[in-house]
Amino acid sequence: MDKQIIEAVEQYYNLQDALKTVLDERDRVLAVIWSYMQHNNQELLTTPKHTVKIPTKRQYDPNKFVAAFGETHPELVSECVIPEHEETKVVKAKVDGRKALPLWKMGDDVREKLESALIPQKPEIKVDLNKMKEIAL
């Protein structure tokens, strides 16, 4: 095996591991800042270099909203509350590859047509650390 590809795989693995460490640390620091701001009832925090905001989100519990305003403001409640409903969404067309397997056995001309219909594969790999002894290069 080419030494250059072995080094590339090792570098990729190390980058993935470092990224996980960075993201874990980001989440820890976020928790510290969030806790501080919540404890001090702050939605805005300013440091010498940065401004931190907790975005205001207006998402109401529909049941609590109706309980609180249903009797006093029924018209407003009927305008504001969107009742639970089913939603139709478009699902992209796709081919079930398992059902297309018999076509691969129908000769080279059919195989060429199948290959021309394939979607180009996205460059994607998964690298895990081997649990064996380190292999000398």
Secondary structure as the mmCIF struct_conf table of DSSP 4:
data_model
#
loop_
_struct_conf.conf_type_id
_struct_conf.id
_struct_conf.beg_label_comp_id
_struct_conf.beg_label_asym_id
_struct_conf.beg_label_seq_id
_struct_conf.end_label_comp_id
_struct_conf.end_label_asym_id
_struct_conf.end_label_seq_id
HELX_RH_AL_P HELX_RH_AL_P1 LYS A 3 HIS A 39
TURN_TY1_P TURN_TY1_P1 ASN A 40 ASN A 41
BEND BEND1 GLU A 43 GLU A 43
STRN STRN1 LEU A 44 THR A 46
BEND BEND2 PRO A 48 LYS A 49
STRN STRN2 THR A 51 LYS A 53
HELX_RH_AL_P HELX_RH_AL_P2 PRO A 62 PHE A 69
TURN_TY1_P TURN_TY1_P2 GLY A 70 THR A 72
HELX_RH_AL_P HELX_RH_AL_P3 PRO A 74 CYS A 80
HELX_RH_AL_P HELX_RH_AL_P4 GLY A 97 TRP A 104
TURN_TY1_P TURN_TY1_P3 LYS A 105 LYS A 105
BEND BEND3 MET A 106 MET A 106
HELX_RH_AL_P HELX_RH_AL_P5 ASP A 108 ALA A 117
BEND BEND4 LEU A 118 LEU A 118
HELX_LH_PP_P HELX_LH_PP_P1 ILE A 119 LYS A 122
BEND BEND5 LYS A 131 MET A 132
HELX_LH_PP_P HELX_LH_PP_P2 LYS A 133 ALA A 136
#
